[in-house]
């Protein structure tokens, strides 16, 4: 089993950081939760659950990120490693 505490953040901390960053970006753009729900196609209850609990499907998170202009962050999530032969 992996010791997640050794990485400095537990999963809930990571989720809440993503939630906080998303909320700040939404507000920076002057969007309400309802407006972002309409533009992204993610239901308002799902949006609210995300901002309150950090719970959302990956596909909905991607839809929201695209609406906020933050889709590039997903490219770095699992970067490809280049391996060199010995």
Secondary structure, DSSP 8 states (H G I E B T S, - for coil): ---GGGGT--HHHHHHHHHHHHHHHHHHTT--HHHHHHHHT--HHHHHHHHHH----HHHHHHHHHHTT-THHHHTTT--------
